[in-house]
Amino acid sequence: MLEELGITKETLNYLKEEEAKVKDIFAQIDDTCRYNSLKVLSAFHKYNVQEGYFNSTTGYGYNDLGRDNIEKIFAYVLDAEDALVRSQFISGTHALTVALFAFLRPSETMLSISGAPYDTLHEVIGIKPNNSSLISYGIKYDQIDLINDDFDYHKISEYLKEKKVKLIEIQRSKGYSTRKSISLDKVEKVIKTIREVDKEVIIMVDNCYCEFVEKETPLTYGADIIVGSLIKNLGGGIAPNGAYIAGHHDLVELASERLTCPGEGREVGPSLGINKAILQGLYMAPSVVASALKTAVLTSVALEDLGYQVEPKYNEHRTDIVQNIIFNDEQKLIKYIQGIQMASPIDSNSLPLPWDMPGYEDQVIMASGSFTQGSSIELSADAPIRPPYIAYQQGGLTYEYGRLGLARAIEELKK
Ligand SMILES: *Cc1c(COP(=O)(O)O)cnc(C)c1O
């Protein structure tokens, strides 16, 4: 079977040795998983999840009992007052877009304090011109870059003293940048800094890839609103699509009126049969995220010991599920990504190549042999084709499959 998969005993033995080095880190991951599982089960009981919630609505989607309770359960799990969890959100980018267009009005300012936002938001904001961008509606955009992978606390404070800002955006996960992801303690510190100067500005956090990696959420520390995708962490690999916006009730209401229409808001939106998948996905999510984290830690230690540069290191504190391997070599990068595809459950005989993907500025290569198209809680790896040729790997529905994917990718590097 190993031969069939293209994996050698030698590589598996190597991974076994590497695993021994990360035992204590795996134990910490299990601890967080136990806590978040307890939280999810508490939420299921508090909102009395029952088979009737799996029924669905069609058409307008009025009175969808399951959908409405799913939103309460997500709010509980995310430490939020309220949440909007809908399959009408196409992706994380779409939910972020809905939130930004819901909260910002012409002549108001959006300020990103974690540097340039995720690539797909460039056209949404208008950093890259687009006739439907926020900027095209007369919204202003400004950004403050990170310094040494931390917020520029002083500059943020000075900026807010001088100018009225409507919304501050913080992106925790690194996207396709070379910076580190932003941990919750930094989020806490920067929120304190912001609130010393401005009590009103909306603090919105792009929480993609961070859910259930730690025990708290940015809302625990005073963020107003967080946004994430259901084909990442919280969908547990089972939700077929969708995203969430969670936080203050009034902001969630505004977002709902932007997603559907003013006056109808969250009352409409049929669940079309996905309530069960969303609930089951959330139920699985703590343990799926733990598997993804273990896959990331093993990747980090195994590739570092093979001489590759990695970020984060295996023993660094993690705040998201993304693992970078910095190849400094285009061919090695491509080989590695192709190796991940070769051990995927779906489309394992397809060979990923760099292409001009909509929404991204450089050519991008993506390995995603996933059950759900583009799902990155499933083992996946992608990279913009530009120096220093970094692979962004994430996911792994189970640790065992994650480990096989890593083994297969290592074989490609050995060639
Ligand atoms: C994945 C991601 C998004 C949204 O991406 P979609 O592919 O549109 O779901 C936004 N921000 C960050 C940091 C992400 O990782």
The ligand as an SDF file (V2000), in Angstrom:
LIG
                    3D

 15 15  0  0  0  0  0  0  0  0999 V2000
   -8.9920   32.4650    3.9270 C   0  0  0  0  0  0  0  0  0  0  0  0
   -8.8940   33.8520    4.3800 C   0  0  0  0  0  0  0  0  0  0  0  0
   -9.8370   34.8140    4.0250 C   0  0  0  0  0  0  0  0  0  0  0  0
  -11.0610   34.5190    3.2000 C   0  0  0  0  0  0  0  0  0  0  0  0
  -10.8360   33.6600    2.2190 O   0  0  0  0  0  0  0  0  0  0  0  0
  -11.9660   32.8800    1.3770 P   0  0  0  0  0  0  0  0  0  0  0  0
  -11.1130   32.0150    0.5350 O   0  0  0  0  0  0  0  0  0  0  0  0
  -12.6840   33.9240    0.6520 O   0  0  0  0  0  0  0  0  0  0  0  0
  -12.8450   32.1310    2.3230 O   0  0  0  0  0  0  0  0  0  0  0  0
   -9.6730   36.0780    4.4970 C   0  0  0  0  0  0  0  0  0  0  0  0
   -8.6520   36.3970    5.2920 N   0  0  0  0  0  0  0  0  0  0  0  0
   -7.7390   35.5050    5.6690 C   0  0  0  0  0  0  0  0  0  0  0  0
   -6.6270   35.9130    6.5810 C   0  0  0  0  0  0  0  0  0  0  0  0
   -7.8230   34.2000    5.2320 C   0  0  0  0  0  0  0  0  0  0  0  0
   -6.9200   33.2990    5.6200 O   0  0  0  0  0  0  0  0  0  0  0  0
  1  2  1  0
  2  3  1  0
  2 14  2  0
  3  4  1  0
  3 10  2  0
  4  5  1  0
  5  6  1  0
  6  7  2  0
  6  8  1  0
  6  9  1  0
 10 11  1  0
 11 12  2  0
 12 13  1  0
 12 14  1  0
 14 15  1  0
M  END
$$$$
